[in-house]
Amino acid sequence: MTLIFIRIFFIIISMVIGYQIGNINDMTFLGIVIGLIASLIIIFLESGMRRVSVRGLSSVVFGLILGIIMAKLISDIFAILPLGVIVTSLLRVILTLVFSYLGAVMAIRGKDEFNIIIPYIRFRRQDIKEEMIILDTSAIIDGRIVDIYKTKFFEARLLVPRFVLGELQHIADSSDPIKRQRGRRGLEMLQAMQKDTAIDIRIHEEDVSTTEDVDAQLVRLAKVLEAKIFTTDFNLNRIAALQGVKVLNINELANALKPVVFPGEVMEVRLLKEGKEFNQAVAYLDDGTMVVVEDARKLIGQLAKVNVTSVLQTQAGRMIFAKLENK
C-alpha cells in the first residue's frame, strides 16, 4: 500500500512539473501528458528492478567511484605529456568511460566480498549480531524445520537463496514422479512457511555464482553472511564443516533426542519382521530405532518383552540388540 501511494504521488508531482514547464511555452496540456508518460515509464522501469538489492547497488557505486579515481590518476599522467588539449580531453573521456565500466563490472561480480572491505555495506550495527540460518533444498522438502522453529528452540531469520528456490522448481518439474512429488512438497512447505506470521523467512535474491553447484553456493553464501546452514544432506554437512561453516543437521538433532537405552533394561515391542540372522526378529521404537531380538522369529506379529543386551551407534542411527526376557 505504501509503495502504491508513493507511485501515485510521483505521478502527480511529475504532472505538476510538466504543467509548469509547458506553461512557459503555452503548452500546458502537452506538458501534463509528457509528465504523465515520463512518470509511467520510470515506474515501469522501477518495477523491473525488483531483484536489484541495496547491497548490489552499493557495490556498483563503489566500483564507479574506484573507476573514476583510477581514470583521473591515469589522465593526470597523460596530461603531463605534450599531446595537445584535444587529445588529452579525448583520452580523459575514454579512460573515464572504460574504468567506470570495469569498476562497476568488477564490483557487481565481487559484491559478496565487499562487506570485508567496506563494513557499512551490510547496513547493520556491529554490536548486534543478527543470526541467520540458510535453508537448503533437503531441509525444505523434509518439513520438520517448521515444527522445530515453532518450539522456539532457536530464534533466527531463515533465508532461502534464489538458487535453492530454482533447484526446488527444477525438481518439481522433473519427469520422475517421485522427484516431482518431492519438489512440489518442498514448494508447498515453503509457501506455508511464508504465510505463517510466526516464522521469519526471506528469499535471498542474489546468486553467489552461476558456475558452482548448489552445495558450493550454499557454503560460500554462508561464509559471506556468517550464517548457518540447515540441512538433512550428510555430504553437505561434511563439506561445510571442512570449510568452517556451522551446520544444523535435522537428522543429528533427531538422533540426539532419542531416548537413552542401557543394557539390562526391559521394554515391550511389537515384532514386525525377520532379521538378517537365523531366528532373529526385528521391531521398531516410536522414534524409528531398530530393535533386533534374538530367538524371536516365532513371535513375529506379537508384543513381546525383551531385555536389552547392547546398543550400537552407527552413522545411520542407533541399533538396539535384545533377547526375550524369559530367555
C-alpha positions as CSV (number, residue, x, y, z in Angstrom):
1,M,0.0,0.0,0.0
2,T,2.8,2.4,0.8
3,L,4.5,1.7,-2.5
4,I,1.3,2.4,-4.4
5,F,0.9,5.7,-2.5
6,I,4.5,6.7,-3.4
7,R,3.9,5.9,-7.1
8,I,0.7,7.9,-7.2
9,F,2.4,10.8,-5.5
10,F,5.3,10.6,-8.0
11,I,2.9,10.6,-11.0
12,I,1.1,13.7,-9.6
13,I,4.3,15.6,-9.0
14,S,5.6,14.7,-12.5
15,M,2.3,16.0,-14.0
16,V,2.7,19.2,-12.0
17,I,6.2,19.7,-13.1
18,G,5.2,19.0,-16.7
19,Y,2.4,21.6,-16.3
20,Q,4.9,24.2,-15.1
21,I,7.3,23.5,-17.9
22,G,4.6,23.5,-20.5
23,N,3.1,26.7,-19.1
24,I,6.3,28.5,-20.1
25,N,5.6,27.9,-23.8
26,D,1.8,28.0,-23.5
27,M,1.6,24.2,-23.9
28,T,0.2,23.2,-20.5
29,F,-1.8,20.2,-21.7
30,L,1.2,18.8,-23.6
31,G,3.4,19.3,-20.6
32,I,1.0,17.4,-18.4
33,V,0.8,14.5,-20.9
34,I,4.6,14.4,-21.2
35,G,4.9,14.4,-17.4
36,L,2.4,11.6,-17.1
37,I,4.1,9.4,-19.7
38,A,7.6,10.0,-18.3
39,S,6.4,9.1,-14.8
40,L,4.8,5.9,-16.1
41,I,7.9,4.9,-18.0
42,I,10.0,5.4,-14.9
43,I,7.6,3.4,-12.7
44,F,7.7,0.6,-15.4
45,L,11.5,0.6,-15.3
46,E,11.5,0.6,-11.5
47,S,9.1,-2.4,-11.3
48,G,11.6,-4.4,-13.4
49,M,14.3,-3.7,-11.0
50,R,12.9,-5.7,-8.1
51,R,15.8,-8.1,-7.9
52,V,18.3,-5.2,-7.6
53,S,19.4,-5.2,-3.9
54,V,20.8,-2.3,-1.9
55,R,24.0,-4.3,-1.3
56,G,24.5,-4.8,-5.1
57,L,23.7,-1.1,-5.8
58,S,26.2,0.0,-3.2
59,S,28.8,-2.3,-4.7
60,V,28.2,-0.7,-8.2
61,V,28.5,2.8,-6.7
62,F,31.8,1.9,-5.0
63,G,33.1,0.4,-8.3
64,L,32.1,3.5,-10.3
65,I,33.9,5.7,-7.7
66,L,37.0,3.5,-7.8
67,G,37.0,3.5,-11.7
68,I,36.6,7.3,-11.8
69,I,39.6,7.7,-9.4
70,M,41.7,5.4,-11.4
71,A,40.8,7.2,-14.7
72,K,41.7,10.6,-13.0
73,L,45.1,9.3,-11.9
74,I,46.0,7.9,-15.3
75,S,44.6,11.0,-17.1
76,D,46.8,13.3,-15.0
77,I,49.8,11.2,-16.1
78,F,48.8,11.7,-19.8
79,A,48.3,15.4,-19.1
80,I,52.0,15.8,-18.4
81,L,52.8,14.7,-21.9
82,P,52.7,17.2,-24.8
83,L,49.7,15.6,-26.5
84,G,47.6,18.6,-27.1
85,V,44.4,19.8,-25.5
86,I,42.1,17.9,-27.8
87,V,43.9,14.6,-27.5
88,T,44.2,14.9,-23.7
89,S,40.5,15.7,-23.3
90,L,39.6,12.8,-25.6
91,L,41.8,10.4,-23.5
92,R,40.2,11.7,-20.3
93,V,36.7,10.9,-21.6
94,I,37.7,7.4,-22.9
95,L,39.6,6.5,-19.7
96,T,36.7,7.6,-17.5
97,L,34.2,5.6,-19.6
98,V,36.4,2.4,-19.7
99,F,37.5,2.5,-16.0
100,S,33.9,3.3,-14.8
101,Y,32.6,0.3,-16.7
102,L,35.4,-2.0,-15.5
103,G,34.9,-0.8,-11.9
104,A,31.2,-1.4,-12.0
105,V,31.5,-4.9,-13.5
106,M,34.2,-6.0,-11.1
107,A,32.2,-4.6,-8.2
108,I,29.0,-6.4,-9.1
109,R,30.9,-9.7,-9.6
110,G,32.6,-9.4,-6.2
111,K,29.7,-7.8,-4.3
112,D,29.7,-10.7,-1.8
113,E,33.2,-9.9,-0.6
114,F,32.7,-6.1,-0.3
115,N,31.4,-6.5,3.3
116,I,35.0,-7.4,4.2
117,I,36.4,-4.2,2.6
118,I,33.5,-1.8,3.4
119,P,31.6,-3.0,6.5
120,Y,28.9,-0.3,6.2
121,I,27.5,-2.1,3.1
122,R,25.9,-4.7,5.4
123,F,23.8,-1.9,7.0
124,R,23.7,-3.3,10.5
125,R,25.2,-2.4,13.8
126,Q,28.4,-4.3,14.6
127,D,27.5,-4.7,18.3
128,I,24.2,-6.5,17.4
129,K,24.7,-9.8,15.6
130,E,21.6,-11.0,13.7
131,E,21.6,-14.8,13.5
132,M,20.7,-16.1,10.1
133,I,20.1,-19.7,9.0
134,I,20.1,-20.7,5.3
135,L,17.8,-23.5,4.3
136,D,18.9,-25.9,1.7
137,T,16.6,-27.9,-0.6
138,S,16.6,-31.1,1.5
139,A,15.6,-29.2,4.7
140,I,12.6,-27.5,2.9
141,I,11.4,-30.8,1.5
142,D,11.8,-32.5,4.8
143,G,9.5,-30.0,6.5
144,R,10.5,-30.6,10.1
145,I,12.0,-27.1,10.3
146,V,8.5,-25.7,10.8
147,D,7.8,-27.6,14.0
148,I,11.4,-27.0,15.3
149,Y,11.1,-23.3,14.6
150,K,7.7,-23.1,16.4
151,T,9.1,-24.7,19.5
152,K,11.3,-21.5,19.9
153,F,14.3,-23.9,20.3
154,F,16.2,-21.3,18.2
155,E,15.3,-17.8,17.0
156,A,16.8,-16.7,13.8
157,R,16.0,-15.3,10.4
158,L,15.5,-18.1,7.8
159,L,16.9,-17.4,4.4
160,V,16.1,-19.3,1.2
161,P,18.6,-18.4,-1.6
162,R,17.2,-17.8,-5.1
163,F,19.3,-20.7,-6.4
164,V,17.7,-23.1,-3.9
165,L,14.3,-22.0,-5.0
166,G,15.4,-22.6,-8.6
167,E,16.5,-26.2,-7.7
168,L,13.1,-26.8,-6.0
169,Q,11.3,-25.7,-9.1
170,H,13.6,-27.9,-11.3
171,I,12.8,-30.9,-9.1
172,A,9.1,-30.1,-9.2
173,D,9.2,-30.1,-13.0
174,S,11.1,-33.4,-13.2
175,S,9.8,-36.2,-15.3
176,D,10.5,-38.6,-12.4
177,P,7.2,-38.8,-10.4
178,I,9.0,-39.3,-7.1
179,K,11.2,-36.3,-7.7
180,R,8.3,-34.3,-8.9
181,Q,6.3,-35.1,-5.8
182,R,9.2,-34.2,-3.5
183,G,9.7,-30.9,-5.4
184,R,6.1,-30.0,-5.1
185,R,6.1,-30.8,-1.4
186,G,9.0,-28.5,-0.9
187,L,7.3,-25.6,-2.7
188,E,4.1,-26.2,-0.6
189,M,6.2,-26.2,2.6
190,L,7.9,-23.0,1.6
191,Q,4.6,-21.4,0.8
192,A,3.2,-22.4,4.1
193,M,6.2,-21.0,6.0
194,Q,5.8,-17.7,4.1
195,K,2.2,-17.4,5.1
196,D,2.9,-18.2,8.8
197,T,3.5,-14.9,10.5
198,A,5.3,-16.6,13.4
199,I,8.2,-17.6,11.0
200,D,10.7,-15.0,9.9
201,I,11.6,-16.3,6.5
202,R,13.0,-14.3,3.5
203,I,14.0,-15.1,-0.1
204,H,17.7,-14.1,-0.7
205,E,17.6,-12.7,-4.2
206,E,21.3,-12.7,-5.1
207,D,23.0,-15.7,-6.8
208,V,26.5,-16.2,-5.5
209,S,27.8,-17.9,-8.7
210,T,26.3,-19.2,-11.9
211,T,29.0,-21.9,-12.4
212,E,29.2,-23.6,-9.0
213,D,26.8,-26.3,-7.9
214,V,24.2,-25.6,-5.3
215,D,26.1,-27.0,-2.3
216,A,29.2,-24.9,-3.1
217,Q,27.0,-21.8,-3.5
218,L,25.4,-22.5,-0.1
219,V,28.7,-22.8,1.6
220,R,30.0,-19.6,0.0
221,L,26.9,-17.7,0.8
222,A,27.0,-18.9,4.5
223,K,30.6,-17.7,4.7
224,V,29.7,-14.2,3.3
225,L,26.6,-13.8,5.6
226,E,28.2,-15.5,8.6
227,A,25.2,-17.7,8.7
228,K,24.5,-21.4,9.5
229,I,23.2,-24.0,7.1
230,F,20.1,-26.0,7.9
231,T,20.1,-29.4,6.1
232,T,19.5,-33.1,6.1
233,D,22.2,-33.7,3.5
234,F,25.1,-35.7,5.0
235,N,27.5,-34.8,2.2
236,L,26.8,-31.1,2.5
237,N,27.2,-31.4,6.3
238,R,30.8,-32.7,5.7
239,I,31.7,-30.2,3.0
240,A,30.5,-27.2,5.1
241,A,32.2,-28.5,8.3
242,L,35.5,-28.8,6.4
243,Q,35.3,-25.2,5.3
244,G,34.4,-23.9,8.8
245,V,30.7,-23.3,8.2
246,K,28.3,-24.3,11.1
247,V,25.7,-26.7,10.1
248,L,22.4,-27.7,11.8
249,N,21.5,-31.2,10.7
250,I,18.0,-32.3,11.4
251,N,18.9,-36.0,11.5
252,E,21.7,-35.4,14.0
253,L,19.2,-33.5,16.2
254,A,16.7,-36.3,15.9
255,N,19.3,-38.9,16.9
256,A,20.3,-36.7,19.9
257,L,16.7,-36.5,21.1
258,K,16.2,-40.3,21.0
259,P,15.7,-41.8,24.5
260,V,18.8,-43.3,26.0
261,V,18.7,-47.1,26.4
262,F,21.1,-49.0,28.6
263,P,21.9,-52.7,28.6
264,G,19.8,-54.6,31.1
265,E,16.6,-52.5,30.6
266,V,13.3,-54.3,29.8
267,M,11.0,-52.9,27.1
268,E,7.9,-54.1,25.3
269,V,8.0,-54.1,21.5
270,R,5.9,-55.4,18.6
271,L,8.0,-57.8,16.4
272,L,7.3,-56.9,12.8
273,K,9.6,-59.0,10.5
274,E,12.5,-61.4,10.3
275,G,16.1,-60.3,11.0
276,K,19.1,-60.9,8.8
277,E,20.5,-63.7,11.0
278,F,18.9,-67.0,11.8
279,N,15.8,-66.9,14.1
280,Q,16.0,-63.1,14.6
281,A,13.1,-60.8,14.7
282,V,13.0,-57.0,14.2
283,A,10.9,-54.3,15.9
284,Y,11.0,-50.5,15.8
285,L,10.5,-48.0,18.6
286,D,8.3,-44.9,18.1
287,D,11.3,-42.8,17.0
288,G,12.3,-45.4,14.3
289,T,15.1,-47.0,16.3
290,M,15.6,-50.6,15.1
291,V,15.5,-53.4,17.8
292,V,16.9,-56.7,16.9
293,V,15.7,-59.6,19.1
294,E,17.4,-62.9,19.2
295,D,15.5,-66.2,19.0
296,A,12.1,-64.4,18.5
297,R,11.2,-65.3,14.9
298,K,8.2,-67.4,16.1
299,L,6.7,-64.3,17.8
300,I,6.6,-62.1,14.7
301,G,3.4,-60.0,14.8
302,Q,3.1,-60.2,18.6
303,L,4.0,-58.0,21.5
304,A,7.0,-59.2,23.5
305,K,9.0,-58.1,26.5
306,V,12.7,-58.0,25.7
307,N,15.9,-57.4,27.6
308,V,18.4,-55.0,26.1
309,T,21.8,-56.7,25.7
310,S,23.7,-53.9,23.8
311,V,23.3,-50.6,21.9
312,L,25.2,-49.9,18.7
313,Q,25.6,-46.3,17.4
314,T,26.1,-46.0,13.6
315,Q,26.1,-43.2,11.1
316,A,22.6,-44.2,10.0
317,G,21.3,-44.1,13.6
318,R,21.1,-46.3,16.7
319,M,20.5,-50.1,16.8
320,I,19.4,-52.0,19.9
321,F,20.1,-55.7,20.4
322,A,18.0,-57.6,22.8
323,K,16.8,-61.0,23.8
324,L,13.4,-62.3,25.1
325,E,13.0,-61.6,28.8
326,N,12.3,-65.2,29.7
327,K,15.4,-66.4,27.9
